[in-house]
Amino acid sequence: MGLRGSVEEGLWPLVESFLGSHDVAGLAVAVVRDEEVVARGFGVRDVGTGAPVTPETMFHLASVSKPFVATAIVSLAIARDTGGPVLDLDAPITDWVPEFTLADGRAGDVTARRLLSHTSGLPDVVDYGWHDPQLGDDALSEFARSLSDWRLQAEPGSAFSYSNAGFELLGLLLSRVTGTTFENAVRREVLAPLGMRNSTFLRAEVPAHLAASPHVGMPLSVPDGSYPYTRRHAPSSTLHSNLVEMCRWMVAHFEPAAVASDERWARLDPGLLDLMWQPVVSVGNPPSDEARSLGWAIGSYRGHRTVSHGGMDPGFRSRLVLVPERRTGVVVLANSNAIPASLIAKAALDVALADHHLSGATPEGVVAMRALLPPVVGPVAEALKTSGPDAAEAAYHRLAALEPAEFSLDDEGFDEAVWGAIELRRTDLVWPLLRVWTELRPHSSAAWTMTGWAHQLDGQLDLARSALRRAVDLDPENDDAAQLMSSLPSA
């Protein structure tokens, strides 16, 4: 059976079953093997309009943006047809970005190589400012200036520590080296040569009739006037693309077929890929994230090396996995947060690599997809919306008593239902659910963390302190609650 038959028989029914039992909006999945593409959209671009997801639907990719930025940066550091390298990955980025300073005076220790591998020692961003988007050409420069009171949290080059801020600096570096805006530079260096003509880091360039809307809260809603976009964080987060062009991106990383192949596929330079895929630092999160290279997570799946990246911002989720030695890749794009993108990608790899499996057992990704229970937050939220808090709590207790279990009772479902709206500062969309969550789970550290965060953004600092203190008391290892506590001004 060819790839198309395998996917249509083994993967699409799994995805359809998932959408039929879970409270999600839309989903787009593509599988590539050699140069054969099988792609399909599921669900809707917007629950309000009911417009369907298609392979042409444009999604916000969140952190799957990062490998594109890394490719542009590294391409400037290798010899080109027009001459030698124009960027030294090991030089201080302050050579090009002089406005970047740190309170500890160590900005000169920050290099492109360390930023690409998340070993610069820089902390991560806490507040993305989605509610106050910066849209000018100077947004990245102003972001660099805003770091002047930061300090390195680790010795540069010593350890992995994920930092979106590092990629914003890489975007500014790319802009300076190429003499144009960051968005134009990535288009010129990466997107255009690969034939990704519609893909863009500028939200204004996404046609409205193709755009997927972000969905947050529960029941799902599109937050009017809110979207995870600002040019301050464009390099780390804001690529918009679709399945058609993401398949071009995946094939660009594969060695050409031994026999003459369709010339419509552009390829990246093998030397560039060799450099980008060399592990730089151990991460210790097998199998998918054993090490980090220049812009990629390096791991393995069923004995094959993988290079991958995932992404999640309010209302969107994405996952991209390449298996270069098998010339195989999968991409999953979604416009709500309660999508197990990594699990769907794993099941897709199981199907795509089926002829290479040594065991006849059903592969783990497919098994896990079949066993996935919908979170109980969906029916609880629906009862809350239609009949109020008492009905919501009654629904929870009734569903929790079912044997065998038909719903997952974990906090994760509640967390996924509320955090996106809170990060967008649309706490109004989730306060009723937050109150029900803390009533149902008074001993849940996660529930009090989200409640404290919402109070903080609403300016209710005493209530925020109380909720966050309770979260830490319930779970002293809750780093998120502790970090939020530390960000509050003294009482």
N, C-alpha and C positions, 0 to 999 in steps of 0.2 A: 504494500500500500504506500502511495506517495505521501508527501507531507500534507497536502491539502486533505486527503482522505483521513489521515491520522488525526489532524486537528479537528476536522468537522465531526469525526466520530468520538474522539477521546477527550477533547478540550471544550468545545462549544457547549455541549450539554452540561458540563460542570459549571460553566459561567452562567448559563441560563438558569440553572437550579439555584445558584447563589443569589442572583438578582431576584428570583421569585420568592425567596425566603428572607431576605435582608432589606433593611430600610436604607437604600442607597439611591443615587440619582442616575449617573451614567458611567460607562466604562468602555474603554477602547483597548483592544488587545491585538498585537501582531506577532507573528512568528516568522523568522527568516531562517532558511537552511540553504546553503550554497547561495543561489540567487533567486530561489523561489520564495515568494511572499504569500502569506495567508493572513489577512487582516479583517477585522470586523468590529463594528460599534454595537454597543448594547445600551438600553435605557435611553435617558433623555439628556439633552443639553441643559434644559431648564424645566423644573417641575411645574412652573407656572404656565409655560407655553406648550409643553409636551413635545417640543422639537426633538427629533431623534438624534442620537450620536451616530456619526458615520466615520469612515476612515479619514475624511477631510476635516472633521471637527477639530478646532484649535483649542488646546489645553494649555494652561499655565503649568510648567514642568517643575517648578520649585528647584530643589538642589540638583536635579538632573541637568540643570544649566551648567554646572561646574565643569564637567569634562569638555564642553565646548570652549569655555574660557581657557582651560588648561591647554587645549590643543592650539589655540591661537597664540598663547604665550610661548609655548615650547617651539612652535614653528618659527618664531623670531630668533630662537637661540641655536638653530642649526643652519648649516650652509644652505643657501638658496640658489636658484638658477641665476638670480640677479647679483649674486655675490655672497660674501660670508655672513656670519651671524650678526644681527644688529642688537642683540640683548644677551647679557651675561647673567645666567640664572643664579650665580653665586655672588654677584655684586650687591651692595646695599641698594634697596629700592629707593632710598633717599636721593640717589644720584639722579633719578627721574622725578621723584615725588618729594621735593624738599619741604612741603608743608606738613608732612607726616612727622610728628615728634611724639615722644613718650615721656611721662613724668620721671622715669628712672634713667633717662638719657640713653636708652639702648636701642633707639630706632635704627641705628646703623647696623645692628645685628640681624635685622629682618631682611631676608633675601627672597627672591621669587621661588627658588627651589623649596625653601622652608614653608612658604605660604602654600605652594601647590600640594605639599605632602602633609599639611597641618602640623608642622613641627616648629613653627615660628615662636611658640611660647605665648602668642597673643590670646587673650580671653575671647569668648564668643559674645555676640550681640545679645542684649537682654530685651530691649524694646525696639521692634522693627519700624514703628511709626507708620503702620499701614493707614492709620486714621488721619495722618497729616502728610500726604505724599509730596515729595520733592521732585519736581518735573523739569527743572532747568538743567542746562548743560554743565553747570558747576556743582551738581548734586554730589558727585563722588569726591571732588576736591573738598567740599564742605564737610563731608563725612570724615575724610582723612584729618582735617583740622580738629574735628570733634574728639579725636582720640588722644589729645595732648595730656589728659589727666590719667590715662591708662598706664599700667605697668605690665611688664612681662610676668606671666605666672609660672613659667618654667624656663630652664636654660634652653636657648635656641638649639634645635637639632637633637635634643635629648629624648623627647617623648612625643607621642601622638596626642593632640588635643584639638578637636574639631573647632574650627573658627570660621564662621561666615564672614566676619570682619576682614579676615585675610584675603578672601576673594574679592571683596569690594576694593581693597588696595591693588590687587592684581588687575582689576578692571581699569583703575586709574592709570596704572603702569602701562597697560596696553594702549590706552588712549594717548599717553605722552609719547610712547615710542613710535606710534604710527601717525601722529599728528592729526588725529580726527577724534570724534566722539567714541566712547567705548562701543556703543551699539553699532556704529558704522564699521568700526575696526573688526568686530567679530563677523559681521556680514561679509566684509571684504576678504578676510583671512581664512574663514572656515565655511560659512553658510553658502555663499555664492559659488565657490569652486565645487562644492558637493551637490549643486543643483537644488539646494533647499531654499527655493525662491520665496516661499510664503512665511518661513520661520523667521521670527523676529524677537528681539529683546524689548521692543517698544510696544506697549499695549495698544497705543493709538493706531498702530498699523494692522491690528487684527480685525478683519471684517466682522461686523456685528452678526451677520447671518451665519457665520461659522463658529463663533465664540461659544465655548462652554462656560456656563455661569458657576460660580462657587456656591456650594450648599453647606450650610452650617446648622447647628441646633438640632432639635428633634421634637416633633416631626420636622423634616428637612425644609429649610426656606432659603431663599436667595436674599442676602442682606442688602437692602436697597442702599445704594450709594457707597457700599463698602467692597473693597477688593484688595487682595494682597499684591499691591504694586506700588513701588516708588523707585525712582532712579538711584536713590541712595543705596539700594540693595539689588540693583539690576544684575550685577555679575554673579551673585550667589544664587539668584532665585527666579529671574523673570523671563527666561526664554519661553516663548509660546510656539508650539509646533503641533503636528498631527501625525497620525500613523504613517501616511504616505511618505512623508519626508523623514520621519524617524527610521523608516526602513532603509532609506538611502544612507542615513548616518551609520546604521549597523553594518551594511554591506561594505561601506567605505573602509572598515577595519579588517576585512577578510582578505587573505591572499587571493588573487585571481584564480579562477579555475584552471586546471592543467590544460584543458582544451579551450579554444577560442570561446569567449563569452560575450554576452550582450554588452556592447560598448556604452550603453546608457548609464552604466554604473561608474561613478567616479571613485577613486581610491586615495587613501591617505598614504603618505610616504612610509615604507616599512621601517626606515631608520628612525623616523619620528615616533612610530608606535613602539619600537624596541626601547627607546629612551623613556617614553611615558609609562610603560608597563613594568619597568624595573622596580621591585619593592624598595622602599626607602626606610620605612619604619614598621615595626611589628605593632599590630593592634590587638591580637589575641582574641578575636571574636569569630572563631571558625563556625561553619565552613565558608561563609560568604565574605567575611571581612577579616582575613588573617593578617593582612598588611595593607599599607597605603603606599601608592606610587605617586606619580605626578598627576593628580586629578582623578584617580580611580581607586576603588577598593579592589584588592587582589584576594581571590579566594579559590574555592574549588567546589565542584558538584559532581558526584558520582565518578570521581577519579579524573575529572577534567578541570584544567585551570579556567577560572572565570575572572573577568573584569566587569565591574558593575558600579552602579550608583543608584541611590534611591532619593526620593524627594517628598516633602510634605510641608505645605503651607495651609492657612485657613481655607477650607473648601476644596482643596486639591491634594491629590496623592499620585506618585509616579514611581516606576521601577524599571530599570534597564539592566539587562544581563547579557553579556557576550561570552560565548565559548569559542575562542578564536581557532583552536585546533580542529574543531568540527564545523567551522564556518557557519555557526548557528548563533542566533540571538533572539531575545524576546523583549518586548516593551509593553508596559501596562500603564495606562493613563486613566485618571478618574477625577470626577468633579464633586466628590464628597470625601470626608476623612475616614469613614468607617469601611474602607475598602482594604482587605488584606492583600495589598499589591505584591508583597514579596511572596506570599503563598501562591497567588495566581501565577506569578512568574515561574515559581518552582514547578507547579503542575504543567505549565506550558513547556518547560525544559524537559520534563519527564516524557511528554508526548513527542517532542521534536527529536530527542535522543534515544527513542525507544529501541531502534535497531542496534544501538551500541550497548544496551544493558546486558550484563552477564547473567542476571538472575531473572527467572520468570515471575517473581513476585510483583504484585502491584506496587509501583513506586510510591515513595513517601509523600510527595507533593499531591498526587491524585488522591491518596488515602486521606490526607489531612483536609483537602477540600470537601470530600464527601462527608467527613465527620464534623464539619464546621457548624456549630449551632448559632442561630441568630441571637444577638444580645437582647436581654429582657427590656432594655431601655426603650425599644421601639413601641411595643404595646403599652408600656407604662406612660410614655409621653403622649400617645394618642388618647389614652383615657384621661390624662391630665388636661389635654386641650379640650376635649368634648364634655367632660363631666366633673373636673375639678380634682383637688389633691386627695380627698378621701377615696374617690374612685381609683385614682392612680395607685395609691398604696394597697388597696384591695386587689387590684389587678396583679401587682407584684407578688403579693403573698399567695394568690391563687396559682400563678404560673410557677412560682418557686416550689410549690408542693407537688408538681407533676412528676410522676414516675412512669417510664423513664423521662429524664429531663428533655424538654423540647427547646429550652432557651438557656443561654449562658448567663449566669448570675454575677459574673466578674465585674469589678469596678471599671474595667477597660471600656466597656460599652458606654457607660455614663461619661467617662472621661472624653472619649471621642466625640460624644454628642455636644459637649459644652466648650472645649478649649478653643476651637476655631473662632466662635463668636466672641469669646472673651479677648482673644488676641487682637481681633478687629475692633475691640472696644464697643461691641454691641452686646453688652451684658443684659440689656433689656430683653433679648431674645431667649435667654436661658435662666433668668432668675427663678421662675416657677419650678423648673426642673431641678435646679440646685437645691432649693428648699426641700423638695420631695426626696432628693438623694440623701441629704443629711438626716432627714427624718427616718428613712429606711435603713440607713447605714451610719448610725451615730459614731461607730467605732472605725469608720473608714478615714484613714489619713488622706487619701486622694480626694475624697469629697470635701474635706475641710481646706485642703490646699487650693482647689479650684474656687471655693467660696471666698477664701482670703484674697486670692488674686483678683476676683471680681470686685470685692469691696475696695481693694487698693486702687483699681482703675476708676472706680466711682468716687474716689476721694474720701471714703469712709475709713480713715486710717485706724481708729480705735477698734472698729469691728474687724478690720483686716488683721491687726495684731492678735486679737483674740482667736480668730479662726486659724491663723497660721501657727500660733503657739500650741493650739490643740492638735494640729496636724503633726507637729514635731513631737509632742508628748506621746501621741499614739504610735509614731514610727520615728525614733531618733535618727534613722538613716535616710529620712526623706530629704534628699539634697535640694529638691525643687522648693519645698516649703522653707528650708533654711535660707536659701538664696533670696527668696522673696522677703523673708523677715529682715535679712541684712540690708535690703534695699530701702526699707522704710525709714523715714527720719525718726530720730529719738523722740519718745513721748514727752 
